[in-house]
Amino acid sequence: MILKIRNFLESYIFIIALSVITLGCYIFEFKYLPYFLVGISLILILSFKAKPTALVSVLTLELISSHGGRIKYGSWQFVIIILLLTAAGILLIIDLIMNFKKYINKLKNDYFLFITLGFILIIFLSMINSPEIGKSFFMLATYIQCILYYFIIAIKLDKTDEDRDKIIFSILVLNLIIFLQSMYVLQNELDHNTIKEIIKGKGIKVGWANSNHVMIIENFGLILCMYYFLRNNNIVKRIFTLATILSIVIINILYVCRGGYLGLLFAIPCMAVVFIIYYKRHGFETFRKDIYYYAGFIAALIVAFDILESSGVITYILKHLKEMSGDLNGRKEVYKTAVREFKNHWLIGGGANSAHYYLMKEIGADLFNYHNYALQVLAYFGIIGFIYAAYQLYLMIRKCAHKDLYNSTMLIIIVYCLAHGMVDTVFYNWTITPFLMIILALAGTYKIEEIPNDILEVKDEEIE
């Protein structure tokens, strides 16, 4: 019985079940249920010693199942959730004590993790100048939470195709949930506005994040679709992947996120290189078999574009983008504020998560970040934090610098983040970073002494 429950908690069915519940909670606006289920899911996974392959779906349940509302501090619901999470924390600590040597062996060469932990000190240091210490502590708490996600995945999962596939599958399902949420919101908005008014005002507001951050998650999924498609020859998995790509393309069109387009401008050529290498190594026969998938996808894409074009959406979007060309949408003043705060606190920064305070004070902008990761790090953490963050980024790239499909995919995601991050905040973002840290935890390869006992052979495979 225990084995059956453990297998269920590690299965694709559990991932799908959590995802369906997430969508249901969103549509019917169940405010408290998702948080209870998060606590219960974590307790079950830890109690039955299951691999946390559904961690993305558990995180999704907590993050995107609501329209942005939060549980009131001190309420009975809050107390119950804290008790559930405390129980999960105790179970995790017990597991760490019982498997200490095994986990230390897996993590001892993970320099990226060690440097990432060290950034906590950078955040603390910046608090000396923080105008709103509560918001700085919020950033610290969310950052530590992201490290915890990385840590759990790194110690509990292995860098094997099976574990990676389940994590990627859960992210692709997340992309489909976002698509369905967006269609649900769009349908409701069409009762009051035209599609053109919605696009112009970025009216597809899912509630749990702004449209730019939603698009980052979606485009992560688009890049990961490359991995999942090339990795799996199963017809059902490939059709699922192509359907996910189609949904992401539609979302990219409707959200009109220029930062997302900029990121894809750099990411898509990198993806093309991976496809070329893949078919060069696997021969023309493999490409000939796959051409039917591509033909079907292109046909579906043409139909989707035709529907959008016939309704005037494509024409309006192109016109809208032309009108926006050269317009940074108020970012120039935001950037000037970031530079000014860096000059005022050049050594250790003006405080973690201080953007909202200074932007409201100096230009009256109700914004929560500086819309550029480099300027944000400089303004928040000063030159010390910037140098530290640059080294952290270097270790992130170094961790993924291996000639296998998963690590190549991760490098493309980093390229996307660097490009999109020039006009938005990607790194150290409490909505984006949890997902980035989870997939990063499975990047890299094992050294001989790190290979877990239950893995007989781990190869640094060529791209396939």
Residue pairs with C-beta under 8 A, 6 or more apart in sequence:
2 48
5 44
5 48
5 50
6 48
6 49
6 50
8 14
9 44
9 45
9 48
9 50
9 54
10 50
10 51
10 53
10 54
10 166
12 166
12 169
14 54
14 57
15 53
15 54
15 56
15 57
15 166
15 169
15 170
15 173
16 173
18 37
18 41
18 54
18 57
18 58
18 60
18 61
19 57
19 60
19 170
19 173
19 174
19 176
19 177
21 34
21 37
21 61
21 65
22 34
22 57
22 60
22 61
22 64
22 65
22 177
23 65
23 177
23 180
23 181
24 30
25 33
25 34
25 61
25 65
25 66
26 64
26 65
26 66
26 67
26 177
26 181
26 184
27 184
29 66
29 67
30 65
31 66
31 69
31 71
32 71
32 77
34 61
34 62
34 65
34 66
35 62
35 71
35 77
35 81
36 80
36 81
36 84
37 61
38 58
38 61
38 62
38 81
38 84
38 85
39 81
39 83
39 84
39 85
39 87
39 88
40 84
41 54
41 58
41 61
42 58
42 84
42 85
42 88
43 84
43 87
43 88
43 91
44 50
45 52
45 54
45 58
46 88
46 91
46 92
46 95
47 91
49 95
51 156
51 157
51 163
52 58
52 152
52 153
52 156
52 157
53 157
53 163
53 166
53 167
53 170
54 166
54 170
55 149
55 152
55 153
55 167
55 170
55 438
56 167
56 170
56 171
56 174
56 435
56 438
57 170
57 173
57 174
59 149
59 434
59 435
59 438
60 170
60 174
60 177
63 208
63 431
63 434
64 174
64 177
64 178
64 181
64 206
64 208
64 209
65 208
66 207
66 208
67 206
67 207
67 208
68 207
68 208
71 77
71 78
71 81
72 78
92 152
96 103
96 155
99 155
102 452
103 155
105 449
105 450
106 154
106 155
106 450
106 452
107 113
107 151
107 154
107 155
108 450
109 447
109 450
110 154
110 399
110 444
111 395
112 392
112 395
112 396
112 398
112 399
112 440
113 147
113 150
113 151
113 154
115 388
115 391
115 392
115 395
116 147
116 150
116 392
117 147
118 388
119 143
119 385
119 388
119 389
119 392
120 140
120 143
120 144
120 147
122 381
122 384
122 385
122 388
122 389
123 136
123 139
123 140
123 143
123 352
123 381
124 140
125 348
125 349
125 381
125 384
125 385
126 136
126 348
126 349
126 350
126 351
126 352
126 380
126 381
126 382
126 385
127 133
127 136
127 137
127 351
127 352
128 348
128 351
129 345
129 348
129 349
129 350
129 351
129 354
130 136
130 350
130 351
130 352
130 353
130 354
131 350
131 351
131 354
131 357
131 358
132 351
132 353
132 354
132 356
132 357
133 351
135 352
135 353
135 354
135 356
135 357
136 351
136 352
136 353
136 354
138 353
139 352
139 353
139 428
139 430
140 352
142 430
142 433
143 428
143 433
145 434
146 430
146 433
146 434
146 437
147 437
149 434
149 437
149 438
149 441
150 437
150 438
150 440
150 441
151 441
153 167
153 437
153 438
153 441
153 442
154 441
154 442
157 163
157 167
157 441
157 442
158 452
158 454
158 455
158 458
159 406
159 442
159 443
159 444
159 445
159 446
159 458
160 455
160 458
161 231
163 442
164 406
164 442
165 228
165 231
165 232
167 438
167 439
167 442
168 224
168 227
168 228
168 439
169 228
171 220
171 221
171 224
171 435
171 439
172 221
172 224
172 225
172 228
172 240
172 241
172 244
174 217
174 221
174 435
175 217
175 218
175 221
175 222
175 244
175 247
175 248
176 243
176 244
176 247
178 206
178 214
178 217
178 218
178 251
179 247
179 248
179 250
179 251
181 206
182 204
182 206
182 214
182 251
182 254
182 255
185 204
185 205
185 206
186 195
186 198
186 204
186 254
189 198
189 203
189 204
190 198
193 201
193 203
195 311
195 312
195 313
195 316
196 312
196 313
196 316
197 203
198 204
199 254
199 256
199 313
199 316
199 317
199 320
200 320
202 211
202 255
202 256
204 211
204 254
204 255
205 211
206 214
208 431
209 217
209 431
211 255
211 257
212 257
212 259
212 260
212 424
213 424
213 429
213 431
213 432
214 251
214 255
215 251
215 252
215 255
215 257
215 259
215 260
216 259
216 260
216 263
216 417
216 420
216 424
216 426
216 429
216 432
217 431
217 432
217 435
218 248
218 251
218 252
218 260
219 248
219 252
219 260
219 263
219 264
219 267
219 416
219 420
220 413
220 416
220 435
220 436
220 439
221 244
221 248
222 245
222 248
222 249
222 264
223 267
223 271
223 409
223 412
223 413
223 416
224 409
224 413
224 439
225 241
225 244
225 245
225 248
226 271
226 274
226 275
226 409
226 412
227 405
227 406
227 409
228 237
228 241
229 238
229 241
229 242
229 293
230 274
230 275
230 278
230 405
230 464
231 405
231 464
232 238
232 241
238 293
239 293
242 293
242 296
242 297
242 300
245 297
246 297
246 300
246 301
246 304
249 301
249 304
250 304
250 308
252 260
252 261
252 264
253 308
253 313
253 314
253 317
254 313
256 317
256 320
256 321
258 321
258 324
258 423
259 420
259 422
259 423
259 424
260 420
262 419
262 420
262 422
262 423
263 416
263 417
263 419
263 420
264 416
265 419
266 415
266 416
266 418
266 419
267 412
267 413
267 415
267 416
267 419
270 411
270 412
270 415
271 412
274 405
274 408
274 409
274 412
274 463
277 463
278 405
278 463
278 464
279 286
279 287
281 462
281 463
281 464
282 464
305 314
308 314
309 315
328 423
330 365
331 371
331 372
331 423
333 363
333 365
334 359
334 363
334 365
334 367
334 370
334 371
335 370
335 371
335 372
335 375
337 358
337 359
337 362
337 363
337 370
337 379
338 355
338 370
338 372
338 375
338 376
338 378
338 379
339 375
339 378
339 379
340 362
341 349
341 350
341 354
341 358
341 379
342 349
342 350
342 375
342 378
342 379
342 382
344 350
345 351
345 379
345 382
346 382
346 383
347 382
347 383
347 384
348 381
348 382
348 384
348 385
349 378
349 379
349 380
349 381
349 382
349 384
349 385
350 358
350 379
350 380
350 382
351 380
352 380
352 381
353 368
353 380
354 379
354 380
355 367
355 368
355 369
355 370
355 376
355 379
355 380
356 366
356 367
356 368
358 379
359 365
359 366
359 367
359 370
360 366
369 376
369 424
369 425
369 429
370 376
370 379
370 425
371 423
371 424
371 425
372 421
372 422
372 423
372 424
372 425
373 421
373 422
373 424
373 425
373 426
373 427
373 428
374 386
374 421
374 422
376 425
376 428
377 385
377 386
377 389
377 427
377 428
378 385
378 386
381 388
381 389
389 427
393 414
393 427
396 414
396 440
397 411
397 414
399 440
399 443
399 444
400 407
400 408
400 410
400 411
400 414
400 440
400 443
400 444
401 407
401 411
402 444
402 445
402 460
403 460
403 461
403 462
403 463
404 445
404 460
404 461
404 462
404 463
404 464
405 461
405 463
405 464
406 442
406 443
407 443
407 444
407 445
408 463
410 439
410 440
410 443
413 436
413 439
417 426
417 427
417 436
420 426
421 427
426 432
427 433
427 436
445 458
445 460
446 455
446 458
451 458
